Amino acid sequence: MSLLDFGTAQAAESAQRSTLRAFAAPFASGAGAVVEELDDLDVAYAVLDAYGHSEGEHLGRSDLADACLGVCTPARFESRFEVYVKLGMLVQKRSKAHQQVYALNPTASASLAVMDRISRAGGVQDILLMLDATVEAIKAGTASLEQVASALHRARAQFSVQAQHLTALVETATFAELLTQRRQHQQGALVEHAQSIVKAVVGRFPDLRGSAARLVESVNRYQQAVSLFYDRVSEEGHAKRDFTMLSADQYLTAATRAAKEALAAPFERVLFDRPNPLITAETVVAAVDRAKPRPVRRRPPPPVEDDPASFVDPVDASAQRAAANRRTLMLAMEQHLQGATDVDMTSRVRGAPWPAAVVIVADLLTLRGLPYVVVVSDALIVDPDAAVTVASPIALHRARAGADPTTDVRGLSDVSFVEVVSP
Amino acid sequence: VNLYDRPGPQIVAAVRLLGVAPAPRDATQLAALDGAADAARMRVVTLADGITLIRDPDTDGLWGSPELAGARAKGPATDKLQMTLAACLRLCWDDLNAPMLPGKTVTRAQIVELTSRLRFADRGGALGGFDAHVVGAVRTLTDAGYLSLDDGNVRLGYAMSTWTARDIATLRGAWDRFPNAEDVA
């Protein structure tokens, strides 16, 4: 809370206290008859709330004490309770001998409502209410000339008092005090309202024309006092740059309704600094690199499935490759055999240059599922001078008719027959 | 009226408003300028034709406290501003062998053309309304002093002359990647 807010809050509390005192003065027996602490008012509101929640039931003393727990001490409640009972705000109802219950006098709750309204809206609204009631009575034909004359007289006097009060405030009150009074003098179109009342009065009682005209005069004086009041509020608020001088609603209205020139006026003597975007050589280069169009990724064209001629089944292709390999291998074996059933491959292996000898032996040892048998001896022929320095005798036989070349003795399928025999 | 006889905040305000202010003529004026700049946490940069005051992102002490820095959360300027400035730089400084300043004068239309086509190069052309964004970016950059706008003609502004030799070297290094009129033609 700022110092100014604190000042405003203090002024508001003090204003409420003086409103309360002035309100009670006409029917107080002594100067001490009005509560000194505003917290005491909260006890009365708490009692009212308790009856609001009781749904028509009468409440006992302990119920009320419970309801007031949050706002005052038990001792304070006892003292306030005695006052309420004594003055008839709480009326004792006899239900049972051992249990005393109390009802709330409706006048007391009305008095709280009136107090509320006066401290919020000042007395002006009540004057208007009284005058409106008079106009209603005139229209209904129930008001006598004396009653209307008396009402006009009283209203005129009250407007004069309000005008005097405001003039004195403008001259002497602090800014914080002015702000607390601000809400109490926001009656719009007051003069028009008074004129309509006067019209109704004069229409029924032409003799009261003079009295009605004096009422309009006093309303005008009050209105002038209100203008002076707002002039001072705006002047001081402007000097202090205090934005609380207007209510939030008034700022909203100004924002939506006021002319552009009026809204611009407060900034006539304000200089705005140049824009200060954060741009450095690094940020410019980073932005350039970000903004470069990304390289386009090229995907391989999807296979054209509509054309049956271009479609190749991968399984078929694999089988064709296997058949071609098999055929190549068989042609090589037949070339070794030259139409015979057996051939000794040892000399060919030993006579071949080195890589070719390996190819021959590899072919012989991988005769998968082909009708040939390869017999490798475990003898060892060593020839240090030859291209193939170490070799074992190896023979190729055509498989005998009836023998199943794909059956493998070790349970592995698709393996060529390789027999190892002793020399 | 001598600028440097004024109170410090007024000196700062006047220099910011002018962009480039006449340089102090003697030691007294220099002291007044330095005092004003220090109080405003700004940096004095001496240019060929006067002095200017800039906010230094690294030593912007006014906003330096962690709480305020978090509240302000000032990041780099938008890509729109950066790209527009990059296009202006490439157009106005088209010869790397020459110094960056004063540079050439180009038309605003050239900048709009280059920037808008570059930004949306991967979307097949400029989008409606984007030209207006570039024009707005040119105006903001002009207000900030990066560009100088004169009757539709644009050249590099005084704020560019506050960039250091290191900044210029950074630009030279990235020169080939900058938007180029021939690339987008």
Contacts between the chains, C-beta under 8 A, distances in Angstrom:
chain1	res1	chain2	res2	distance
A	271	B	13	5.2
A	271	B	17	6.9
A	273	B	16	5.6
A	274	B	16	5.7
A	274	B	19	7.8
A	274	B	143	5.6
A	274	B	144	5.7
A	274	B	145	6.7
A	275	B	140	5.7
A	275	B	143	5.2
A	275	B	144	4.8
A	276	B	55	5.3
A	276	B	144	6.6
A	277	B	77	3.6
A	277	B	78	8.0
A	277	B	81	5.5
A	277	B	140	6.9
A	277	B	141	7.8
A	277	B	144	5.7
A	278	B	57	5.5
A	278	B	74	5.8
A	278	B	75	6.9
A	278	B	76	5.1
A	278	B	77	5.5
A	279	B	76	7.2
A	279	B	77	5.1
A	279	B	81	6.6
A	279	B	82	6.4
A	279	B	85	6.3
A	279	B	144	7.8
A	279	B	146	6.7
A	280	B	57	7.1
A	280	B	76	7.9
A	280	B	163	7.9
A	280	B	167	6.7
A	281	B	163	6.3
A	281	B	166	7.8
A	281	B	167	3.8
A	281	B	168	7.3
A	281	B	170	4.1
A	281	B	171	5.2
A	282	B	170	6.1
A	283	B	76	4.2
A	283	B	77	7.0
A	283	B	82	5.9
A	284	B	82	5.2
A	284	B	85	5.8
A	284	B	86	5.2
A	284	B	89	7.2
A	284	B	171	7.3
A	285	B	170	6.1
A	285	B	171	7.1
A	285	B	173	7.9
A	285	B	174	4.2
A	285	B	177	7.5
A	286	B	76	7.6
A	286	B	82	7.8
A	287	B	76	7.8
A	287	B	79	5.0
A	287	B	82	3.4
A	287	B	83	5.6
A	287	B	86	6.5
A	288	B	82	7.7
A	288	B	83	7.2
A	288	B	86	5.0
A	288	B	174	6.5
A	288	B	177	5.5
A	288	B	178	5.6
A	288	B	179	7.1
A	289	B	174	7.6
A	289	B	177	6.3
A	290	B	79	6.7
A	291	B	79	6.6
A	291	B	83	5.6
A	291	B	118	6.3
A	291	B	119	6.1
A	291	B	179	7.9
A	292	B	177	6.8
A	293	B	121	4.3
A	293	B	122	4.0
A	294	B	122	6.3
